[in-house]
C-alpha cells in the first residue's frame, strides 16, 4: 500500500493547526515527523495521524477509568 504524502497546507487544513505552529513545533522537535522534498515540507498522512493520537493520549483527562 502506497503511503500518502501531504503538504504543510494539507496537514494544517486537516488538523486546524496553523502552518506557523507546525513550523514552530518542528523547530522545537515536538511536532510530527516532517521531511523536506524539493525545498518544501512534507509529511506522511499516517505519521500525522500517529502524532495526533500520541498528543491526545498524553493530554487526555476525564472519562471512565
PQR file with spaces between the fields and no chain letter, atoms N, CA, C, O and H, PARSE charges and radii, in Angstrom:
ATOM       1  N    UNK     1       0.839   -1.187    0.000 -0.4000 1.5000
ATOM       2  CA   UNK     1       0.000    0.000    0.000 -0.0000 2.0000
ATOM       3  C    UNK     1       0.883    1.248    0.000  0.5500 1.7000
ATOM       4  O    UNK     1       1.794    1.372    0.818 -0.5500 1.4000
ATOM       5  N    UNK     2       0.613    2.144   -0.898 -0.4000 1.5000
ATOM       6  CA   UNK     2       1.405    3.365   -1.005 -0.0000 2.0000
ATOM       7  C    UNK     2       1.026    4.343    0.101  0.5500 1.7000
ATOM       8  O    UNK     2      -0.151    4.531    0.406 -0.5500 1.4000
ATOM       9  H    UNK     2      -0.127    2.043   -1.563  0.4000 1.0000
ATOM      10  N    UNK     3       2.028    4.951    0.684 -0.4000 1.5000
ATOM      11  CA   UNK     3       1.783    5.952    1.724 -0.0000 2.0000
ATOM      12  C    UNK     3       1.421    7.275    1.068  0.5500 1.7000
ATOM      13  O    UNK     3       1.935    7.609    0.001 -0.5500 1.4000
ATOM      14  H    UNK     3       2.985    4.798    0.436  0.4000 1.0000
ATOM      15  N    UNK     4       0.536    8.026    1.708 -0.4000 1.5000
ATOM      16  CA   UNK     4       0.078    9.312    1.177 -0.0000 2.0000
ATOM      17  C    UNK     4       0.938   10.415    1.773  0.5500 1.7000
ATOM      18  O    UNK     4       1.084   10.515    2.991 -0.5500 1.4000
ATOM      19  H    UNK     4       0.118    7.755    2.575  0.4000 1.0000
ATOM      20  N    UNK     5       1.496   11.228    0.913 -0.4000 1.5000
ATOM      21  CA   UNK     5       2.362   12.328    1.318 -0.0000 2.0000
ATOM      22  C    UNK     5       1.557   13.626    1.283  0.5500 1.7000
ATOM      23  O    UNK     5       0.925   13.943    0.275 -0.5500 1.4000
ATOM      24  H    UNK     5       1.378   11.147   -0.076  0.4000 1.0000
ATOM      25  N    UNK     6       1.584   14.376    2.385 -0.4000 1.5000
ATOM      26  CA   UNK     6       0.827   15.626    2.484 -0.0000 2.0000
ATOM      27  C    UNK     6       1.757   16.831    2.446  0.5500 1.7000
ATOM      28  O    UNK     6       2.917   16.751    2.850 -0.5500 1.4000
ATOM      29  H    UNK     6       2.098   14.119    3.203  0.4000 1.0000
ATOM      30  N    UNK     7       1.233   17.942    1.955 -0.4000 1.5000
ATOM      31  CA   UNK     7       1.943   19.211    2.052 -0.0000 2.0000
ATOM      32  C    UNK     7       1.654   19.827    3.418  0.5500 1.7000
ATOM      33  O    UNK     7       0.767   19.366    4.137 -0.5500 1.4000
ATOM      34  H    UNK     7       0.290   18.007    1.626  0.4000 1.0000
ATOM      35  N    UNK     8       2.389   20.847    3.765 -0.4000 1.5000
ATOM      36  CA   UNK     8       2.144   21.562    5.014 -0.0000 2.0000
ATOM      37  C    UNK     8       0.734   22.164    5.001  0.5500 1.7000
ATOM      38  O    UNK     8       0.043   22.142    6.020 -0.5500 1.4000
ATOM      39  H    UNK     8       3.109   21.222    3.181  0.4000 1.0000
ATOM      40  N    UNK     9       0.309   22.697    3.862 -0.4000 1.5000
ATOM      41  CA   UNK     9      -1.051   23.244    3.743 -0.0000 2.0000
ATOM      42  C    UNK     9      -2.101   22.179    4.038  0.5500 1.7000
ATOM      43  O    UNK     9      -3.065   22.439    4.759 -0.5500 1.4000
ATOM      44  H    UNK     9       0.870   22.714    3.034  0.4000 1.0000
ATOM      45  N    UNK    10      -1.921   20.993    3.487 -0.4000 1.5000
ATOM      46  CA   UNK    10      -2.882   19.915    3.708 -0.0000 2.0000
ATOM      47  C    UNK    10      -2.911   19.475    5.168  0.5500 1.7000
ATOM      48  O    UNK    10      -3.984   19.232    5.722 -0.5500 1.4000
ATOM      49  H    UNK    10      -1.138   20.782    2.901  0.4000 1.0000
ATOM      50  N    UNK    11      -1.736   19.372    5.796 -0.4000 1.5000
ATOM      51  CA   UNK    11      -1.678   18.993    7.203 -0.0000 2.0000
ATOM      52  C    UNK    11      -2.379   20.041    8.060  0.5500 1.7000
ATOM      53  O    UNK    11      -3.112   19.699    8.987 -0.5500 1.4000
ATOM      54  H    UNK    11      -0.865   19.570    5.346  0.4000 1.0000
ATOM      55  N    UNK    12      -2.157   21.306    7.752 -0.4000 1.5000
ATOM      56  CA   UNK    12      -2.795   22.390    8.507 -0.0000 2.0000
ATOM      57  C    UNK    12      -4.310   22.361    8.314  0.5500 1.7000
ATOM      58  O    UNK    12      -5.060   22.546    9.273 -0.5500 1.4000
ATOM      59  H    UNK    12      -1.561   21.584    6.999  0.4000 1.0000
ATOM      60  N    UNK    13      -4.756   22.136    7.105 -0.4000 1.5000
ATOM      61  CA   UNK    13      -6.193   22.094    6.823 -0.0000 2.0000
ATOM      62  C    UNK    13      -6.866   20.924    7.543  0.5500 1.7000
ATOM      63  O    UNK    13      -7.958   21.079    8.090 -0.5500 1.4000
ATOM      64  H    UNK    13      -4.146   21.986    6.326  0.4000 1.0000
ATOM      65  N    UNK    14      -6.230   19.772    7.547 -0.4000 1.5000
ATOM      66  CA   UNK    14      -6.819   18.581    8.173 -0.0000 2.0000
ATOM      67  C    UNK    14      -6.894   18.684    9.687  0.5500 1.7000
ATOM      68  O    UNK    14      -7.804   18.127   10.302 -0.5500 1.4000
ATOM      69  H    UNK    14      -5.343   19.645    7.103  0.4000 1.0000
ATOM      70  N    UNK    15      -5.945   19.394   10.296 -0.4000 1.5000
ATOM      71  CA   UNK    15      -5.875   19.425   11.754 -0.0000 2.0000
ATOM      72  C    UNK    15      -6.399   20.709   12.378  0.5500 1.7000
ATOM      73  O    UNK    15      -6.745   20.729   13.559 -0.5500 1.4000
ATOM      74  H    UNK    15      -5.206   19.847    9.797  0.4000 1.0000
ATOM      75  N    UNK    16      -6.460   21.775   11.597 -0.4000 1.5000
ATOM      76  CA   UNK    16      -6.815   23.069   12.158 -0.0000 2.0000
ATOM      77  C    UNK    16      -5.652   23.740   12.871  0.5500 1.7000
ATOM      78  O    UNK    16      -5.829   24.764   13.530 -0.5500 1.4000
ATOM      79  H    UNK    16      -6.178   21.759   10.638  0.4000 1.0000
ATOM      80  N    UNK    17      -4.464   23.164   12.738 -0.4000 1.5000
ATOM      81  CA   UNK    17      -3.243   23.735   13.319 -0.0000 2.0000
ATOM      82  C    UNK    17      -2.589   24.584   12.235  0.5500 1.7000
ATOM      83  O    UNK    17      -2.423   24.137   11.100 -0.5500 1.4000
ATOM      84  H    UNK    17      -4.320   22.332   12.202  0.4000 1.0000
ATOM      85  N    UNK    18      -2.223   25.804   12.589 -0.4000 1.5000
ATOM      86  CA   UNK    18      -1.666   26.699   11.577 -0.0000 2.0000
ATOM      87  C    UNK    18      -0.310   26.206   11.056  0.5500 1.7000
ATOM      88  O    UNK    18       0.395   25.448   11.723 -0.5500 1.4000
ATOM      89  H    UNK    18      -2.359   26.168   13.511  0.4000 1.0000
ATOM      90  N    UNK    19       0.024   26.652    9.867 -0.4000 1.5000
ATOM      91  CA   UNK    19       1.325   26.310    9.295 -0.0000 2.0000
ATOM      92  C    UNK    19       2.451   26.852   10.170  0.5500 1.7000
ATOM      93  O    UNK    19       3.479   26.198   10.348 -0.5500 1.4000
ATOM      94  H    UNK    19      -0.549   27.267    9.326  0.4000 1.0000
ATOM      95  N    UNK    20       2.252   28.044   10.710 -0.4000 1.5000
ATOM      96  CA   UNK    20       3.269   28.636   11.581 -0.0000 2.0000
ATOM      97  C    UNK    20       3.488   27.777   12.832  0.5500 1.7000
ATOM      98  O    UNK    20       4.623   27.605   13.275 -0.5500 1.4000
ATOM      99  H    UNK    20       1.417   28.575   10.566  0.4000 1.0000
ATOM     100  N    UNK    21       2.414   27.245   13.393 -0.4000 1.5000
ATOM     101  CA   UNK    21       2.541   26.384   14.574 -0.0000 2.0000
ATOM     102  C    UNK    21       3.270   25.104   14.217  0.5500 1.7000
ATOM     103  O    UNK    21       4.130   24.653   14.974 -0.5500 1.4000
ATOM     104  H    UNK    21       1.491   27.385   13.033  0.4000 1.0000
ATOM     105  N    UNK    22       2.940   24.504   13.069 -0.4000 1.5000
ATOM     106  CA   UNK    22       3.670   23.309   12.642 -0.0000 2.0000
ATOM     107  C    UNK    22       5.157   23.614   12.487  0.5500 1.7000
ATOM     108  O    UNK    22       5.995   22.809   12.892 -0.5500 1.4000
ATOM     109  H    UNK    22       2.241   24.870   12.455  0.4000 1.0000
ATOM     110  N    UNK    23       5.492   24.756   11.912 -0.4000 1.5000
ATOM     111  CA   UNK    23       6.907   25.123   11.743 -0.0000 2.0000
ATOM     112  C    UNK    23       7.587   25.295   13.094  0.5500 1.7000
ATOM     113  O    UNK    23       8.720   24.853   13.281 -0.5500 1.4000
ATOM     114  H    UNK    23       4.811   25.410   11.582  0.4000 1.0000
ATOM     115  N    UNK    24       6.895   25.940   14.041 -0.4000 1.5000
ATOM     116  CA   UNK    24       7.448   26.141   15.373 -0.0000 2.0000
ATOM     117  C    UNK    24       7.651   24.796   16.072  0.5500 1.7000
ATOM     118  O    UNK    24       8.700   24.560   16.672 -0.5500 1.4000
ATOM     119  H    UNK    24       5.974   26.299   13.888  0.4000 1.0000
ATOM     120  N    UNK    25       6.639   23.905   15.996 -0.4000 1.5000
ATOM     121  CA   UNK    25       6.757   22.582   16.597 -0.0000 2.0000
ATOM     122  C    UNK    25       7.930   21.817   15.994  0.5500 1.7000
ATOM     123  O    UNK    25       8.664   21.138   16.711 -0.5500 1.4000
ATOM     124  H    UNK    25       5.787   24.097   15.509  0.4000 1.0000
ATOM     125  N    UNK    26       8.107   21.925   14.694 -0.4000 1.5000
ATOM     126  CA   UNK    26       9.227   21.241   14.026 -0.0000 2.0000
ATOM     127  C    UNK    26      10.549   21.788   14.537  0.5500 1.7000
ATOM     128  O    UNK    26      11.479   21.031   14.814 -0.5500 1.4000
ATOM     129  H    UNK    26       7.510   22.477   14.111  0.4000 1.0000
ATOM     130  N    UNK    27      10.628   23.101   14.660 -0.4000 1.5000
ATOM     131  CA   UNK    27      11.848   23.741   15.172 -0.0000 2.0000
ATOM     132  C    UNK    27      12.151   23.280   16.600  0.5500 1.7000
ATOM     133  O    UNK    27      13.316   23.147   16.975 -0.5500 1.4000
ATOM     134  H    UNK    27       9.873   23.716   14.435  0.4000 1.0000
ATOM     135  N    UNK    28      11.115   23.038   17.389 -0.4000 1.5000
ATOM     136  CA   UNK    28      11.270   22.598   18.769 -0.0000 2.0000
ATOM     137  C    UNK    28      11.412   21.073   18.891  0.5500 1.7000
ATOM     138  O    UNK    28      11.525   20.555   20.003 -0.5500 1.4000
ATOM     139  H    UNK    28      10.168   23.145   17.084  0.4000 1.0000
ATOM     140  N    UNK    29      11.409   20.361   17.777 -0.4000 1.5000
ATOM     141  CA   UNK    29      11.436   18.889   17.752 -0.0000 2.0000
ATOM     142  C    UNK    29      10.266   18.292   18.533  0.5500 1.7000
ATOM     143  O    UNK    29      10.422   17.277   19.212 -0.5500 1.4000
ATOM     144  H    UNK    29      11.318   20.782   16.875  0.4000 1.0000
ATOM     145  N    UNK    30       9.113   18.915   18.435 -0.4000 1.5000
ATOM     146  CA   UNK    30       7.941   18.462   19.173 -0.0000 2.0000
ATOM     147  C    UNK    30       6.783   18.064   18.264  0.5500 1.7000
ATOM     148  O    UNK    30       5.816   17.466   18.735 -0.5500 1.4000
ATOM     149  H    UNK    30       8.987   19.740   17.883  0.4000 1.0000
ATOM     150  N    UNK    31       6.856   18.370   17.019 -0.4000 1.5000
ATOM     151  CA   UNK    31       5.749   18.087   16.117 -0.0000 2.0000
ATOM     152  C    UNK    31       5.880   16.736   15.451  0.5500 1.7000
ATOM     153  O    UNK    31       6.754   15.940   15.794 -0.5500 1.4000
ATOM     154  H    UNK    31       7.642   18.856   16.636  0.4000 1.0000
ATOM     155  N    UNK    32       5.004   16.487   14.495 -0.4000 1.5000
ATOM     156  CA   UNK    32       5.089   15.236   13.740 -0.0000 2.0000
ATOM     157  C    UNK    32       6.358   15.221   12.892  0.5500 1.7000
ATOM     158  O    UNK    32       7.007   16.250   12.704 -0.5500 1.4000
ATOM     159  H    UNK    32       4.294   17.133   14.216  0.4000 1.0000
ATOM     160  N    UNK    33       6.696   14.050   12.389 -0.4000 1.5000
ATOM     161  CA   UNK    33       7.908   13.889   11.587 -0.0000 2.0000
ATOM     162  C    UNK    33       7.688   14.478   10.192  0.5500 1.7000
ATOM     163  O    UNK    33       6.933   13.927    9.391 -0.5500 1.4000
ATOM     164  H    UNK    33       6.169   13.214   12.542  0.4000 1.0000
ATOM     165  N    UNK    34       8.348   15.597    9.910 -0.4000 1.5000
ATOM     166  CA   UNK    34       8.307   16.234    8.596 -0.0000 2.0000
ATOM     167  C    UNK    34       9.611   15.968    7.873  0.5500 1.7000
ATOM     168  O    UNK    34      10.634   15.697    8.502 -0.5500 1.4000
ATOM     169  H    UNK    34       8.961   16.045   10.562  0.4000 1.0000
ATOM     170  N    UNK    35       9.577   16.044    6.567 -0.4000 1.5000
ATOM     171  CA   UNK    35      10.774   15.970    5.751 -0.0000 2.0000
ATOM     172  C    UNK    35      10.718   17.062    4.704  0.5500 1.7000
ATOM     173  O    UNK    35       9.663   17.649    4.465 -0.5500 1.4000
ATOM     174  H    UNK    35       8.746   16.264    6.056  0.4000 1.0000
ATOM     175  N    UNK    36      11.836   17.333    4.089 -0.4000 1.5000
ATOM     176  CA   UNK    36      11.898   18.351    3.046 -0.0000 2.0000
ATOM     177  C    UNK    36      12.149   17.662    1.717  0.5500 1.7000
ATOM     178  O    UNK    36      13.128   16.936    1.543 -0.5500 1.4000
ATOM     179  H    UNK    36      12.694   16.856    4.284  0.4000 1.0000
ATOM     180  N    UNK    37      11.244   17.906    0.791 -0.4000 1.5000
ATOM     181  CA   UNK    37      11.378   17.380   -0.570 -0.0000 2.0000
ATOM     182  C    UNK    37      11.257   18.568   -1.516  0.5500 1.7000
ATOM     183  O    UNK    37      10.266   19.298   -1.490 -0.5500 1.4000
ATOM     184  H    UNK    37      10.449   18.496    0.932  0.4000 1.0000
ATOM     185  N    UNK    38      12.263   18.749   -2.339 -0.4000 1.5000
ATOM     186  CA   UNK    38      12.297   19.853   -3.305 -0.0000 2.0000
ATOM     187  C    UNK    38      12.059   21.197   -2.608  0.5500 1.7000
ATOM     188  O    UNK    38      11.378   22.074   -3.140 -0.5500 1.4000
ATOM     189  H    UNK    38      13.068   18.156   -2.359  0.4000 1.0000
ATOM     190  N    UNK    39      12.636   21.342   -1.403 -0.4000 1.5000
ATOM     191  CA   UNK    39      12.548   22.603   -0.689 -0.0000 2.0000
ATOM     192  C    UNK    39      11.238   22.845    0.038  0.5500 1.7000
ATOM     193  O    UNK    39      11.024   23.929    0.582 -0.5500 1.4000
ATOM     194  H    UNK    39      13.189   20.630   -0.970  0.4000 1.0000
ATOM     195  N    UNK    40      10.359   21.853    0.055 -0.4000 1.5000
ATOM     196  CA   UNK    40       9.042   22.008    0.700 -0.0000 2.0000
ATOM     197  C    UNK    40       8.863   20.969    1.797  0.5500 1.7000
ATOM     198  O    UNK    40       9.274   19.818    1.652 -0.5500 1.4000
ATOM     199  H    UNK    40      10.533   20.973   -0.387  0.4000 1.0000
ATOM     200  N    UNK    41       8.239   21.393    2.905 -0.4000 1.5000
ATOM     201  CA   UNK    41       7.940   20.451    3.982 -0.0000 2.0000
ATOM     202  C    UNK    41       6.854   19.479    3.546  0.5500 1.7000
ATOM     203  O    UNK    41       5.857   19.865    2.935 -0.5500 1.4000
ATOM     204  H    UNK    41       7.905   22.328    3.023  0.4000 1.0000
ATOM     205  N    UNK    42       7.068   18.213    3.873 -0.4000 1.5000
ATOM     206  CA   UNK    42       6.099   17.162    3.569 -0.0000 2.0000
ATOM     207  C    UNK    42       5.966   16.258    4.778  0.5500 1.7000
ATOM     208  O    UNK    42       6.888   16.142    5.585 -0.5500 1.4000
ATOM     209  H    UNK    42       7.878   17.899    4.370  0.4000 1.0000
ATOM     210  N    UNK    43       4.809   15.616    4.899 -0.4000 1.5000
ATOM     211  CA   UNK    43       4.576   14.680    5.993 -0.0000 2.0000
ATOM     212  C    UNK    43       3.714   13.544    5.473  0.5500 1.7000
ATOM     213  O    UNK    43       2.781   13.760    4.699 -0.5500 1.4000
ATOM     214  H    UNK    43       4.060   15.710    4.243  0.4000 1.0000
ATOM     215  N    UNK    44       4.035   12.333    5.905 -0.4000 1.5000
ATOM     216  CA   UNK    44       3.186   11.207    5.562 -0.0000 2.0000
ATOM     217  C    UNK    44       1.910   11.280    6.394  0.5500 1.7000
ATOM     218  O    UNK    44       1.944   11.580    7.587 -0.5500 1.4000
ATOM     219  H    UNK    44       4.792   12.158    6.534  0.4000 1.0000
ATOM     220  N    UNK    45       0.798   11.002    5.747 -0.4000 1.5000
ATOM     221  CA   UNK    45      -0.501   11.066    6.406 -0.0000 2.0000
ATOM     222  C    UNK    45      -0.549   10.193    7.663  0.5500 1.7000
ATOM     223  O    UNK    45      -1.062   10.619    8.697 -0.5500 1.4000
ATOM     224  H    UNK    45       0.771   10.757    4.777  0.4000 1.0000
ATOM     225  N    UNK    46      -0.019    8.981    7.574 -0.4000 1.5000
ATOM     226  CA   UNK    46      -0.069    8.087    8.732 -0.0000 2.0000
ATOM     227  C    UNK    46       0.824    8.585    9.874  0.5500 1.7000
ATOM     228  O    UNK    46       0.512    8.339   11.039 -0.5500 1.4000
ATOM     229  H    UNK    46       0.397    8.635    6.734  0.4000 1.0000
ATOM     230  N    UNK    47       1.931    9.282    9.567 -0.4000 1.5000
ATOM     231  CA   UNK    47       2.766    9.870   10.617 -0.0000 2.0000
ATOM     232  C    UNK    47       2.006   10.991   11.331  0.5500 1.7000
ATOM     233  O    UNK    47       2.102   11.130   12.550 -0.5500 1.4000
ATOM     234  H    UNK    47       2.184    9.482    8.620  0.4000 1.0000
ATOM     235  N    UNK    48       1.255   11.784   10.574 -0.4000 1.5000
ATOM     236  CA   UNK    48       0.451   12.843   11.165 -0.0000 2.0000
ATOM     237  C    UNK    48      -0.618   12.260   12.080  0.5500 1.7000
ATOM     238  O    UNK    48      -0.825   12.755   13.187 -0.5500 1.4000
ATOM     239  H    UNK    48       1.176   11.671    9.584  0.4000 1.0000
ATOM     240  N    UNK    49      -1.290   11.223   11.630 -0.4000 1.5000
ATOM     241  CA   UNK    49      -2.337   10.590   12.441 -0.0000 2.0000
ATOM     242  C    UNK    49      -1.760    9.998   13.726  0.5500 1.7000
ATOM     243  O    UNK    49      -2.366   10.128   14.789 -0.5500 1.4000
ATOM     244  H    UNK    49      -1.122   10.821   10.730  0.4000 1.0000
ATOM     245  N    UNK    50      -0.597    9.349   13.641 -0.4000 1.5000
ATOM     246  CA   UNK    50       0.041    8.788   14.839 -0.0000 2.0000
ATOM     247  C    UNK    50       0.428    9.883   15.829  0.5500 1.7000
ATOM     248  O    UNK    50       0.248    9.722   17.036 -0.5500 1.4000
ATOM     249  H    UNK    50      -0.105    9.244   12.777  0.4000 1.0000
ATOM     250  N    UNK    51       0.953   10.987   15.327 -0.4000 1.5000
ATOM     251  CA   UNK    51       1.331   12.097   16.187 -0.0000 2.0000
ATOM     252  C    UNK    51       0.102   12.660   16.899  0.5500 1.7000
ATOM     253  O    UNK    51       0.159   12.943   18.096 -0.5500 1.4000
ATOM     254  H    UNK    51       1.100   11.118   14.346  0.4000 1.0000
ATOM     255  N    UNK    52      -1.003   12.824   16.180 -0.4000 1.5000
ATOM     256  CA   UNK    52      -2.238   13.318   16.792 -0.0000 2.0000
ATOM     257  C    UNK    52      -2.692   12.372   17.892  0.5500 1.7000
ATOM     258  O    UNK    52      -3.057   12.817   18.980 -0.5500 1.4000
ATOM     259  H    UNK    52      -1.049   12.594   15.208  0.4000 1.0000
ATOM     260  N    UNK    53      -2.673   11.075   17.623 -0.4000 1.5000
ATOM     261  CA   UNK    53      -3.079   10.088   18.634 -0.0000 2.0000
ATOM     262  C    UNK    53      -2.195   10.176   19.877  0.5500 1.7000
ATOM     263  O    UNK    53      -2.701   10.151   20.999 -0.5500 1.4000
ATOM     264  H    UNK    53      -2.377   10.713   16.739  0.4000 1.0000
ATOM     265  N    UNK    54      -0.882   10.279   19.685 -0.4000 1.5000
ATOM     266  CA   UNK    54       0.036   10.385   20.828 -0.0000 2.0000
ATOM     267  C    UNK    54      -0.229   11.652   21.639  0.5500 1.7000
ATOM     268  O    UNK    54      -0.223   11.618   22.870 -0.5500 1.4000
ATOM     269  H    UNK    54      -0.471   10.299   18.773  0.4000 1.0000
ATOM     270  N    UNK    55      -0.459   12.763   20.950 -0.4000 1.5000
ATOM     271  CA   UNK    55      -0.738   14.017   21.642 -0.0000 2.0000
ATOM     272  C    UNK    55      -2.022   13.918   22.451  0.5500 1.7000
ATOM     273  O    UNK    55      -2.067   14.366   23.597 -0.5500 1.4000
ATOM     274  H    UNK    55      -0.464   12.790   19.951  0.4000 1.0000
ATOM     275  N    UNK    56      -3.065   13.338   21.869 -0.4000 1.5000
ATOM     276  CA   UNK    56      -4.332   13.199   22.582 -0.0000 2.0000
ATOM     277  C    UNK    56      -4.187   12.274   23.777  0.5500 1.7000
ATOM     278  O    UNK    56      -4.715   12.566   24.850 -0.5500 1.4000
ATOM     279  H    UNK    56      -3.029   12.975   20.938  0.4000 1.0000
ATOM     280  N    UNK    57      -3.484   11.167   23.610 -0.4000 1.5000
ATOM     281  CA   UNK    57      -3.290   10.218   24.718 -0.0000 2.0000
ATOM     282  C    UNK    57      -2.491   10.851   25.856  0.5500 1.7000
ATOM     283  O    UNK    57      -2.776   10.602   27.027 -0.5500 1.4000
ATOM     284  H    UNK    57      -3.055   10.930   22.738  0.4000 1.0000
ATOM     285  N    UNK    58      -1.513   11.652   25.525 -0.4000 1.5000
ATOM     286  CA   UNK    58      -0.656   12.223   26.569 -0.0000 2.0000
ATOM     287  C    UNK    58      -1.329   13.366   27.314  0.5500 1.7000
ATOM     288  O    UNK    58      -0.868   13.755   28.387 -0.5500 1.4000
ATOM     289  H    UNK    58      -1.281   11.854   24.574  0.4000 1.0000
ATOM     290  N    UNK    59      -2.404   13.906   26.766 -0.4000 1.5000
ATOM     291  CA   UNK    59      -3.071   15.038   27.407 -0.0000 2.0000
ATOM     292  C    UNK    59      -4.507   14.731   27.805  0.5500 1.7000
ATOM     293  O    UNK    59      -5.230   15.626   28.244 -0.5500 1.4000
ATOM     294  H    UNK    59      -2.778   13.589   25.894  0.4000 1.0000
ATOM     295  N    UNK    60      -4.930   13.476   27.659 -0.4000 1.5000
ATOM     296  CA   UNK    60      -6.318   13.104   27.927 -0.0000 2.0000
ATOM     297  C    UNK    60      -6.648   13.238   29.409  0.5500 1.7000
ATOM     298  O    UNK    60      -5.840   12.910   30.278 -0.5500 1.4000
ATOM     299  H    UNK    60      -4.343   12.749   27.302  0.4000 1.0000
ATOM     300  N    UNK    61      -7.852   13.726   29.671 -0.4000 1.5000
ATOM     301  CA   UNK    61      -8.361   13.809   31.034 -0.0000 2.0000
ATOM     302  C    UNK    61      -9.830   13.375   31.042  0.5500 1.7000
ATOM     303  O    UNK    61     -10.488   13.340   30.002 -0.5500 1.4000
ATOM     304  H    UNK    61      -8.508   13.992   28.965  0.4000 1.0000
ATOM     305  N    UNK    62     -10.313   13.054   32.203 -0.4000 1.5000
ATOM     306  CA   UNK    62     -11.723   12.703   32.354 -0.0000 2.0000
ATOM     307  C    UNK    62     -12.035   11.330   31.811  0.5500 1.7000
ATOM     308  O    UNK    62     -11.142   10.563   31.451 -0.5500 1.4000
ATOM     309  H    UNK    62      -9.779   13.082   33.048  0.4000 1.0000
ATOM     310  N    UNK    63     -13.314   11.034   31.759 -0.4000 1.5000
ATOM     311  CA   UNK    63     -13.756    9.736   31.253 -0.0000 2.0000
ATOM     312  C    UNK    63     -13.677    8.668   32.315  0.5500 1.7000
ATOM     313  O    UNK    63     -13.125    8.883   33.395 -0.5500 1.4000
ATOM     314  H    UNK    63     -14.040   11.657   32.051  0.4000 1.0000
ATOM     315  N    UNK    64     -14.226    7.527   32.004 -0.4000 1.5000
ATOM     316  CA   UNK    64     -14.218    6.397   32.938 -0.0000 2.0000
ATOM     317  C    UNK    64     -12.842    5.755   32.985  0.5500 1.7000
ATOM     318  O    UNK    64     -12.142    5.683   31.975 -0.5500 1.4000
ATOM     319  H    UNK    64     -14.674    7.353   31.127  0.4000 1.0000
ATOM     320  N    UNK    65     -12.465    5.294   34.160 -0.4000 1.5000
ATOM     321  CA   UNK    65     -11.160    4.652   34.335 -0.0000 2.0000
ATOM     322  C    UNK    65     -11.163    3.218   33.882  0.5500 1.7000
ATOM     323  O    UNK    65     -10.138    2.542   33.965 -0.5500 1.4000
ATOM     324  H    UNK    65     -13.034    5.353   34.981  0.4000 1.0000
